[in-house]
Amino acid sequence: MNFDLILKGGWVIDGCGGPPYRADLGVLDGKVAAVARLDEAAAAMVVDVSDRYVAPGFIDTHVHGDAMLLADPVHLPALRQGVTTYILGQDGSAFAPASAATMDYMRRYTAGFNGNPDIDYCWNSVDEYLTHVDRRTALNVAYLIPNGNVRMEVMGIDERPATDDEIKAMQALVRQGMDEGAVGLSTGLDYIPSRYADAREIAALCSVIAPDDGVYVTHMRGYGPRASAGMQEVYEITRLSGVASHVSHYNGPADLLIPLMDQGRSMGFDLTFDTYPYLAGSTILGMVALPPWVQAGGIDATLERMADPAVRKRLNTDWFSSPTPYPLNTTTIAMTANPDWRWAEGLTVTEAAARAKMAPGDFVCESLLASGMAVGIVGFRHGDRTDEDLRAILRHPAHMAGSDGIFRGGFPHPRGWGAFARYLGHHTRELGDYTWAESVTHLATHAARRYRLTDRGLLRPGFAADIAVFDPATVTDRSTYASGRTLAEGVDHVLVNGTLVLHNGEPTGATPGRALRRG
């Protein structure tokens, strides 16, 4: 037999659940062609992978790379962890569908987590976005329709329930997005305008995606101690629509979260979730440091209020005098869009405020004013979750890996550069939370099943040759809270659609990533 490429002599973890076994793997025309001894076969290229594990490429089920992947098409943070596919359109706030007004709002509002790089935002529809990314990046992309975009297209950022006619108009946009290849719908119920949608509205949108096996993916309306209320809403939406539901970054106390997941599944709901293996979170400063009434009406209205001395006095008296959702003394500035304020990156809000000789609340307002709300943070709440909580949650059979990676700022959360490597090195090799076969299930196979990526997630003849080759003895994360952009180590080779995008740990510059459309 003749192949384009042979991976020779590795230990194959094929994603079917069995232990690693010694085999060669032949690639032809972008697909896995054979997994066997191929001593007599010829290939244009043979790569010796002795003493390495050969696994299906990993799938990041929650990541903010919608624009940043286009700004950085090779995207080493993912490749150096063996990630070959991103699920984008997360948290109900992304870049398609988007009229000019919606695009402008989302670029500004989500700059702290989605980024706002200087690229050509030349699309409006889901189809146009997927066409734009196809074969232009090293990674594959699947896309969720963000309900915040859909809501803005129909009713702006009105803080009210949708009417029946508005729901029908939103359903039509969701139907269009699914027909154009989206794999589901996302909500971000802490973000504007997603937070204004109620269960009735969301269930009506989910009823459109359910017949096509679309997945409802939610940043729900409560985590940690409020997870019970958040999950009750997930139950209600799932019950009303019949949709398969998936909870984003499901972190918190394991003795609360695991029973809630098991309860929903025992009720007959198709529920899954993702997590990242860190104790701190990351989001935008405005969401965690300002009360909802200040943010009503969107970015410009928020900026106008914060500049009003009367509003500032009220905030300092009634809001900042009490604990904010993330305590300001454990909330670190990860990025700020205004270069004059980048001195604050890497400092906690209280440290930066002291350096600026301001009260912490005034620093929050002034930094947001200076950057047009585009300030990202890394936040930690004592008692929110422990290492033991993380370990219990990641072992749950409904779990899959997601980095929630944010690729902006001088001090980003380390998860974008390290989550998958941390699952492999720390949680599998060092702690034994997974066997190697189980780790591949949680990092690749389960996600491919969930999102109906029917030719991914397994090393099987006829499947797309998305492949990660790593050293089980050395694979590890190197990024930290103090140095969040440090690349992972131990992944030697990565193939995407049969093309080497990482070879001997170095990028090849190839961009064979595909837009993975539903169906």
C-alpha positions as CSV (number, residue, x, y, z in Angstrom):
1,M,0.0,0.0,0.0
2,N,1.1,3.6,-0.6
3,F,0.2,6.4,1.9
4,D,0.8,10.1,2.1
5,L,2.3,9.7,5.6
6,I,2.9,7.0,8.0
7,L,3.3,7.5,11.8
8,K,5.6,4.6,12.6
9,G,5.9,2.5,15.8
10,G,3.7,4.5,18.2
11,W,1.2,3.5,20.9
12,V,-2.2,4.1,19.5
13,I,-5.1,5.3,21.8
14,D,-7.9,5.1,19.3
15,G,-10.7,6.6,21.4
16,C,-12.7,3.4,21.7
17,G,-11.8,3.1,25.4
18,G,-9.2,0.3,25.2
19,P,-5.6,0.7,26.4
20,P,-2.8,1.9,24.1
21,Y,-1.6,-0.7,21.6
22,R,1.4,-0.7,19.3
23,A,0.6,0.0,15.7
24,D,1.6,2.1,12.7
25,L,-0.9,4.6,11.3
26,G,-1.2,5.4,7.6
27,V,-2.7,8.6,6.3
28,L,-4.1,9.0,2.8
29,D,-6.1,11.9,1.2
30,G,-6.6,13.5,4.6
31,K,-8.0,10.5,6.3
32,V,-6.9,7.6,8.5
33,A,-6.4,4.8,6.0
34,A,-4.9,2.0,8.1
35,V,-4.0,1.3,11.8
36,A,-1.9,-1.8,11.7
37,R,1.7,-3.0,11.1
38,L,2.7,-1.3,7.8
39,D,6.2,-2.7,7.4
40,E,5.8,-3.2,3.7
41,A,4.0,0.0,3.0
42,A,5.5,3.0,1.3
43,A,4.8,6.7,2.0
44,A,5.9,10.1,0.9
45,M,6.8,10.8,4.5
46,V,7.4,8.5,7.5
47,V,7.5,9.9,11.0
48,D,9.0,7.8,13.8
49,V,6.8,8.1,16.8
50,S,8.3,5.3,18.9
51,D,7.5,5.6,22.6
52,R,4.9,8.2,21.8
53,Y,1.1,8.0,22.2
54,V,-0.9,8.6,19.1
55,A,-4.4,9.9,19.8
56,P,-7.3,11.6,17.9
57,G,-6.9,15.3,17.9
58,F,-8.4,17.0,20.9
59,I,-11.6,19.1,20.7
60,D,-11.8,22.3,22.7
61,T,-15.6,22.5,23.5
62,H,-15.5,26.0,25.0
63,V,-13.0,28.6,23.7
64,H,-13.0,32.2,22.7
65,G,-11.1,32.0,19.4
66,D,-13.7,33.4,17.0
67,A,-11.6,36.4,15.9
68,M,-8.3,35.6,17.5
69,L,-7.9,32.4,15.4
70,L,-8.1,34.6,12.3
71,A,-5.6,37.0,13.7
72,D,-3.3,34.1,14.6
73,P,-4.1,31.3,12.1
74,V,-1.3,28.9,13.1
75,H,-2.4,29.3,16.8
76,L,0.4,27.5,18.7
77,P,-1.4,27.7,22.1
78,A,-3.7,25.0,20.7
79,L,-1.3,23.0,18.6
80,R,1.2,22.6,21.4
81,Q,-1.5,20.9,23.4
82,G,-2.7,18.6,20.6
83,V,-6.0,20.5,20.0
84,T,-7.2,20.3,16.4
85,T,-10.8,21.6,16.7
86,Y,-12.5,24.6,18.3
87,I,-16.2,24.9,19.1
88,L,-16.8,28.6,18.7
89,G,-19.8,31.0,19.1
90,Q,-19.8,30.6,22.9
91,D,-21.6,32.4,25.7
92,G,-24.3,33.9,23.5
93,S,-21.9,36.6,22.3
94,A,-19.9,36.2,19.1
95,F,-19.7,37.6,15.6
96,A,-22.3,35.9,13.4
97,P,-25.1,36.5,12.6
98,A,-24.3,40.2,12.8
99,S,-25.5,43.3,11.1
100,A,-23.1,46.3,11.2
101,A,-24.7,47.4,14.5
102,T,-24.5,44.0,16.1
103,M,-20.9,43.5,15.0
104,D,-19.9,46.8,16.4
105,Y,-21.5,46.1,19.7
106,M,-20.1,42.6,20.0
107,R,-16.6,43.6,19.0
108,R,-16.6,46.3,21.7
109,Y,-18.5,44.5,24.5
110,T,-16.7,41.1,24.2
111,A,-13.2,42.6,23.6
112,G,-12.1,41.4,27.0
113,F,-12.8,37.7,26.2
114,N,-13.4,37.3,22.5
115,G,-10.7,39.8,21.5
116,N,-11.1,42.6,18.9
117,P,-8.1,42.1,16.7
118,D,-7.5,44.2,13.6
119,I,-8.8,41.8,11.0
120,D,-11.3,42.1,8.1
121,Y,-14.7,41.5,9.7
122,C,-16.2,40.9,6.2
123,W,-19.1,38.6,7.1
124,N,-22.6,38.9,8.4
125,S,-24.1,35.4,8.4
126,V,-23.0,32.1,9.9
127,D,-22.4,30.7,6.4
128,E,-20.2,33.7,5.5
129,Y,-18.2,33.3,8.8
130,L,-17.7,29.6,8.2
131,T,-16.6,30.2,4.6
132,H,-14.2,32.8,5.8
133,V,-12.4,30.5,8.3
134,D,-12.4,27.4,6.0
135,R,-8.8,26.4,5.1
136,R,-7.5,29.7,6.6
137,T,-6.4,28.4,10.0
138,A,-4.5,25.4,11.3
139,L,-7.6,24.3,13.3
140,N,-11.0,23.0,12.4
141,V,-14.0,25.1,13.5
142,A,-17.5,24.2,14.5
143,Y,-19.9,27.0,15.4
144,L,-22.8,27.7,17.8
145,I,-25.4,30.4,17.0
146,P,-25.1,33.0,19.8
147,N,-28.5,33.9,21.2
148,G,-27.3,37.4,22.1
149,N,-26.6,38.1,18.4
150,V,-30.0,36.8,17.4
151,R,-31.7,38.9,20.1
152,M,-29.8,42.0,19.0
153,E,-30.8,41.5,15.4
154,V,-34.5,41.4,16.3
155,M,-34.9,43.6,19.3
156,G,-31.6,45.4,20.1
157,I,-30.6,45.4,23.7
158,D,-34.1,46.0,25.1
159,E,-34.3,44.8,28.7
160,R,-37.6,43.0,28.4
161,P,-39.2,39.7,27.4
162,A,-39.6,39.0,23.7
163,T,-43.0,39.2,22.1
164,D,-44.4,36.2,20.2
165,D,-43.6,38.0,16.9
166,E,-40.1,38.7,18.0
167,I,-39.6,35.1,19.0
168,K,-40.7,34.0,15.6
169,A,-38.2,36.3,14.0
170,M,-35.5,35.0,16.2
171,Q,-36.5,31.4,15.4
172,A,-36.1,32.2,11.7
173,L,-32.6,33.5,12.2
174,V,-31.7,30.3,14.2
175,R,-33.2,28.2,11.5
176,Q,-31.1,30.0,8.9
177,G,-27.9,29.5,11.0
178,M,-28.6,25.8,11.4
179,D,-29.2,25.4,7.7
180,E,-25.9,27.2,7.1
181,G,-24.0,24.6,9.2
182,A,-24.1,25.6,12.9
183,V,-24.1,22.7,15.4
184,G,-26.2,24.4,18.0
185,L,-27.2,27.5,20.0
186,S,-25.3,29.2,22.9
187,T,-26.4,31.5,25.7
188,G,-24.4,33.6,28.1
189,L,-27.0,34.5,30.7
190,D,-24.7,36.8,32.7
191,Y,-23.9,38.9,29.6
192,I,-25.9,41.6,27.8
193,P,-28.2,41.0,26.0
194,S,-28.4,37.3,26.7
195,R,-29.3,38.0,30.3
196,Y,-32.6,39.5,29.3
197,A,-33.8,36.3,27.7
198,D,-36.1,34.1,29.8
199,A,-36.6,30.3,29.7
200,R,-39.7,30.7,27.4
201,E,-37.7,32.5,24.8
202,I,-34.7,30.3,24.9
203,A,-36.8,27.1,24.8
204,A,-38.5,28.5,21.7
205,L,-35.1,28.9,20.0
206,C,-34.0,25.5,21.1
207,S,-37.1,23.9,19.7
208,V,-35.7,24.9,16.3
209,I,-32.4,23.2,16.7
210,A,-33.6,20.0,18.5
211,P,-34.9,18.2,15.4
212,D,-31.5,18.5,13.8
213,D,-29.7,17.2,16.9
214,G,-28.4,20.6,17.6
215,V,-26.9,21.2,21.1
216,Y,-28.0,23.9,23.5
217,V,-24.8,25.2,25.2
218,T,-25.2,27.5,28.1
219,H,-23.2,29.8,30.4
220,M,-26.1,29.4,32.8
221,R,-27.6,32.0,35.1
222,G,-25.8,30.8,38.2
223,Y,-22.7,28.9,39.3
224,G,-21.2,28.0,42.6
225,P,-23.8,28.4,45.4
226,R,-26.3,29.5,42.8
227,A,-25.9,26.5,40.6
228,S,-29.1,24.9,41.7
229,A,-31.1,27.9,40.3
230,G,-29.1,27.9,37.1
231,M,-29.6,24.2,36.6
232,Q,-33.4,24.4,37.3
233,E,-33.6,26.8,34.3
234,V,-31.6,24.4,32.2
235,Y,-34.0,21.6,33.1
236,E,-37.0,23.8,32.1
237,I,-35.5,24.8,28.8
238,T,-34.6,21.1,28.0
239,R,-38.1,19.9,29.1
240,L,-39.9,22.5,27.0
241,S,-37.8,22.0,23.8
242,G,-36.6,18.4,23.9
243,V,-33.1,19.7,23.1
244,A,-29.8,18.1,24.2
245,S,-28.2,20.5,26.6
246,H,-24.6,21.2,27.6
247,V,-23.4,23.4,30.5
248,S,-20.3,25.5,29.9
249,H,-17.4,25.7,32.5
250,Y,-19.4,23.7,35.1
251,N,-17.2,24.6,38.0
252,G,-18.0,24.7,41.7
253,P,-18.6,22.5,44.7
254,A,-18.7,18.9,43.5
255,D,-21.2,17.9,46.2
256,L,-23.6,20.4,44.7
257,L,-22.8,20.2,41.0
258,I,-22.6,16.4,40.5
259,P,-26.0,15.6,42.0
260,L,-27.6,18.4,39.9
261,M,-26.1,16.8,36.8
262,D,-27.2,13.3,37.8
263,Q,-30.7,14.5,38.7
264,G,-31.2,16.0,35.3
265,R,-30.0,12.9,33.5
266,S,-32.2,10.7,35.7
267,M,-35.1,12.8,34.6
268,G,-34.4,11.8,31.0
269,F,-32.6,14.9,29.9
270,D,-29.5,14.6,27.6
271,L,-27.1,16.7,29.7
272,T,-23.4,17.1,29.5
273,F,-20.8,19.7,30.6
274,D,-17.3,20.9,30.2
275,T,-14.7,22.3,32.6
276,Y,-11.2,23.6,32.7
277,P,-8.8,22.4,35.4
278,Y,-8.2,25.6,37.3
279,L,-9.6,27.3,40.5
280,A,-9.7,30.9,39.1
281,G,-12.1,32.1,36.4
282,S,-11.7,34.8,33.7
283,T,-14.2,37.2,32.2
284,I,-14.7,40.9,31.6
285,L,-14.4,43.4,34.5
286,G,-17.8,45.1,33.9
287,M,-19.7,41.9,34.3
288,V,-18.2,41.1,37.7
289,A,-17.6,44.6,39.1
290,L,-20.7,46.6,38.1
291,P,-24.3,46.1,39.2
292,P,-26.8,45.3,36.4
293,W,-28.6,48.7,36.6
294,V,-25.4,50.5,35.6
295,Q,-25.0,48.3,32.5
296,A,-28.6,48.6,31.2
297,G,-28.7,49.9,27.7
298,G,-25.3,48.7,26.6
299,I,-21.8,50.1,26.4
300,D,-22.4,53.7,25.7
301,A,-25.2,54.0,28.3
302,T,-22.9,52.3,30.9
303,L,-20.0,54.7,30.1
304,E,-22.3,57.7,30.4
305,R,-23.5,56.6,33.8
306,M,-20.0,55.9,35.2
307,A,-18.9,59.4,34.2
308,D,-21.8,60.9,36.2
309,P,-20.6,62.0,39.6
310,A,-24.0,61.2,41.2
311,V,-23.9,57.7,39.8
312,R,-20.3,57.3,41.0
313,K,-21.3,58.4,44.5
314,R,-24.1,55.9,44.5
315,L,-21.8,53.1,43.4
316,N,-19.2,53.9,46.1
317,T,-21.9,54.1,48.8
318,D,-24.3,51.2,47.8
319,W,-22.2,48.8,45.7
320,F,-18.5,48.9,46.1
321,S,-18.9,49.1,49.9
322,S,-20.1,45.5,49.8
323,P,-18.3,42.5,48.2
324,T,-18.6,42.4,44.4
325,P,-19.2,39.0,42.6
326,Y,-15.5,38.6,42.5
327,P,-13.7,40.3,45.4
328,L,-11.6,43.1,44.1
329,N,-8.6,42.1,46.1
330,T,-8.5,38.7,44.2
331,T,-9.5,40.1,40.8
332,T,-6.5,40.6,38.6
333,I,-6.4,42.8,35.5
334,A,-5.6,40.5,32.6
335,M,-6.0,43.0,29.7
336,T,-7.0,46.5,29.0
337,A,-7.5,48.0,25.6
338,N,-6.1,51.4,26.5
339,P,-2.3,51.3,26.2
340,D,-2.0,54.0,28.8
341,W,-3.5,51.7,31.4
342,R,-1.5,48.5,30.6
343,W,0.6,49.2,33.7
344,A,-2.3,47.7,35.6
345,E,-2.2,44.3,33.9
346,G,-1.0,41.7,36.3
347,L,-2.1,43.7,39.3
348,T,-5.2,43.0,41.4
349,V,-7.8,45.8,41.3
350,T,-6.9,46.9,44.9
351,E,-3.2,46.9,44.0
352,A,-3.8,48.9,40.9
353,A,-6.1,51.3,42.7
354,A,-3.5,51.9,45.4
355,R,-0.8,52.6,42.7
356,A,-3.2,55.0,41.0
357,K,-4.1,56.6,44.4
358,M,-7.8,55.8,43.9
359,A,-10.5,54.0,45.8
360,P,-10.9,50.5,44.2
361,G,-14.4,51.4,42.9
362,D,-13.1,54.5,41.3
363,F,-10.3,52.5,39.6
364,V,-12.9,50.1,38.2
365,C,-14.9,52.9,36.7
366,E,-12.0,54.9,35.5
367,S,-10.3,51.9,33.8
368,L,-13.5,50.9,32.1
369,L,-14.1,54.5,30.9
370,A,-10.5,54.7,29.6
371,S,-10.9,51.4,27.6
372,G,-14.5,51.7,26.5
373,M,-15.4,48.7,28.8
374,A,-12.7,46.5,27.1
375,V,-11.0,45.2,30.3
376,G,-10.5,41.5,31.0
377,I,-9.9,39.9,34.4
378,V,-8.8,36.7,36.1
379,G,-10.9,36.3,39.2
380,F,-10.7,34.0,42.3
381,R,-13.2,33.5,45.0
382,H,-12.1,31.7,48.2
383,G,-14.3,28.7,48.8
384,D,-15.8,28.7,45.3
385,R,-14.2,25.3,44.5
386,T,-11.2,23.3,45.6
387,D,-8.8,21.0,43.8
388,E,-10.8,18.0,45.1
389,D,-13.9,19.5,43.6
390,L,-12.2,19.8,40.2
391,R,-10.9,16.2,40.4
392,A,-14.4,14.8,41.2
393,I,-16.1,16.8,38.5
394,L,-13.6,15.9,35.7
395,R,-14.1,12.2,36.4
396,H,-17.9,12.4,35.8
397,P,-18.9,10.4,32.6
398,A,-20.8,13.5,31.2
399,H,-17.7,15.6,31.4
400,M,-15.6,16.8,28.4
401,A,-12.7,19.3,28.3
402,G,-12.9,22.9,27.4
403,S,-10.3,25.5,28.0
404,D,-12.5,28.6,28.0
405,G,-9.3,30.1,26.5
406,I,-9.0,33.9,26.2
407,F,-6.1,35.0,24.0
408,R,-5.9,38.7,24.9
409,G,-3.8,40.7,27.4
410,G,-0.4,40.6,28.9
411,F,-1.6,38.5,31.8
412,P,-4.2,36.1,30.4
413,H,-5.6,33.1,32.3
414,P,-3.2,30.2,31.7
415,R,-6.1,27.9,30.6
416,G,-5.9,28.8,26.9
417,W,-2.2,27.8,26.8
418,G,-2.4,24.9,29.3
419,A,-5.8,23.3,30.0
420,F,-5.5,20.2,27.8
421,A,-1.8,19.7,28.6
422,R,-2.8,19.9,32.3
423,Y,-5.4,17.3,31.9
424,L,-2.8,15.0,30.3
425,G,0.2,15.7,32.5
426,H,-1.1,16.7,35.9
427,H,-4.5,14.8,36.0
428,T,-3.6,11.7,34.0
429,R,0.1,11.0,34.5
430,E,0.6,12.5,38.0
431,L,-2.7,12.1,39.8
432,G,-4.2,9.2,38.0
433,D,-7.6,10.8,37.7
434,Y,-7.8,9.3,34.2
435,T,-6.2,6.3,32.5
436,W,-4.7,7.4,29.2
437,A,-7.6,5.9,27.4
438,E,-10.1,7.8,29.6
439,S,-8.2,11.0,29.0
440,V,-8.7,10.7,25.2
441,T,-12.4,10.0,25.7
442,H,-12.8,13.2,27.8
443,L,-10.5,15.3,25.6
444,A,-11.7,14.2,22.1
445,T,-14.1,11.3,21.7
446,H,-16.9,12.5,23.9
447,A,-16.9,16.0,22.3
448,A,-17.1,14.5,18.8
449,R,-20.1,12.5,19.7
450,R,-21.8,15.4,21.5
451,Y,-21.5,17.8,18.5
452,R,-22.1,15.1,15.8
453,L,-18.6,15.5,14.3
454,T,-19.2,12.0,13.0
455,D,-15.7,11.6,11.3
456,R,-13.7,12.9,14.2
457,G,-12.7,11.8,17.7
458,L,-11.6,8.3,16.8
459,L,-8.6,6.8,15.0
460,R,-10.5,4.6,12.6
461,P,-10.1,4.0,8.9
462,G,-12.2,6.5,7.0
463,F,-12.1,9.1,9.8
464,A,-10.5,12.5,9.3
465,A,-6.8,12.4,10.2
466,D,-6.9,14.8,13.1
467,I,-4.1,13.4,15.2
468,A,-2.1,14.3,18.3
469,V,1.2,12.6,19.0
470,F,2.6,13.2,22.5
471,D,5.2,11.9,25.0
472,P,3.3,10.5,28.0
473,A,6.4,11.0,30.2
474,T,6.8,14.8,29.5
475,V,3.5,16.3,28.3
476,T,2.7,19.1,30.7
477,D,1.4,22.6,31.0
478,R,3.9,25.5,31.6
479,S,1.5,28.5,31.7
480,T,0.8,30.1,35.1
481,Y,-1.2,33.0,36.4
482,A,2.0,35.0,36.3
483,S,3.0,33.9,32.9
484,G,-0.2,32.8,31.1
485,R,1.3,32.8,27.5
486,T,3.8,30.0,28.1
487,L,3.4,27.2,25.6
488,A,2.8,23.6,26.7
489,E,5.4,20.9,26.2
490,G,5.4,17.3,25.2
491,V,3.3,17.3,22.1
492,D,5.5,16.5,19.2
493,H,3.3,16.2,16.1
494,V,-0.2,17.3,15.2
495,L,-2.1,16.6,12.0
496,V,-5.2,18.3,10.9
497,N,-7.1,16.7,8.0
498,G,-4.0,14.7,7.2
499,T,-1.6,17.6,7.1
500,L,1.2,18.1,9.5
501,V,0.6,21.5,11.3
502,L,3.1,20.7,14.1
503,H,6.2,18.7,13.4
504,N,8.8,18.0,16.1
505,G,7.1,20.6,18.2
506,E,7.4,23.4,15.6
507,P,4.6,24.8,13.4
508,T,4.8,24.0,9.7
509,G,2.7,27.1,8.8
510,A,0.0,24.9,7.1
511,T,-3.6,26.0,7.4
512,P,-5.7,22.9,6.5
513,G,-8.4,23.6,9.1
514,R,-12.0,23.1,7.9
515,A,-15.3,24.6,8.8
516,L,-17.2,21.6,10.2
517,R,-20.7,22.2,9.2
518,R,-23.7,20.3,10.6
519,G,-24.5,17.3,8.5
